Amino acid sequence: MRPSLFFLVALAALCALPVAAQDDLNLLLFGNKPKPFIEPSGFYAVILPSGFDCDAKVPRHVQCTSNRGTNAMLTLDVLDVPVSATSDIAMLNQMDRFKQKPHFKKISEGRTKLDGSPAITVAFQYDYLGNVEYTVGVQQLIMVRGGKLYLIHLETPLTSFGAHKADLEQVYRSFKPARLDASGNPILDDLRPVAPRKDGSSADIERALKGGF
């Protein structure tokens, strides 16, 4: 099925639901299937991947856990940041958070664009509780636009990182942030999928994926 058509149909269906049905939407975010999702505040639309079951009860925060037995976690966050903030500053702040982890090691850093705005992918690893036999891999996509930080975060045992590579690609490919009005409120009508190239791929997505494991 073409992603654009699938996404538009899902978008229309979700927009037709009343706000009071948000709790019911969480029931749709489980199972081994793609899960079209509009962030309840309207900041972005995305297709949550088949390899994860997700929960969106916390405002601006989606937390997903692997349904493939890999102990992986995927989160999507929208955070308020100063208007002077940049993706580079946000990336450094994220690195400072994880540098405290045992045996922290930066793996790669890449530059890409998300919906036309500069974004950064960064990957690193650390040993869980210092156990060298349990190395955790982390990949983040970081974008700052209009005083908002968009953070896509995948964390999983390094040995099983490849099991969710296609899931991560689906998130990157389908993620569509909304424009913000003068007051910083998202414009819901702006949530439309980006048409893929004729070969089904995206140069931006390819660059983003190269910034990881």
Protein Blocks (a to p, Z undefined) as FASTA:
>chain_A
ZZklmmmmmmmmmmmpcfklmmmmmmmmgcjdddddddfklpaccdddfkbccdfkbghi
acdddfehnopacddddddddfkbcfklmmmmmmmmmmmpghiacfbdcdddeehiacdd
ddddddehhiaklccddddddddeehiacdddddddfklmmmmmmmmmmmmmmpccdddd
fkopacfklmccddddfkopafklmmmmmmmZZ
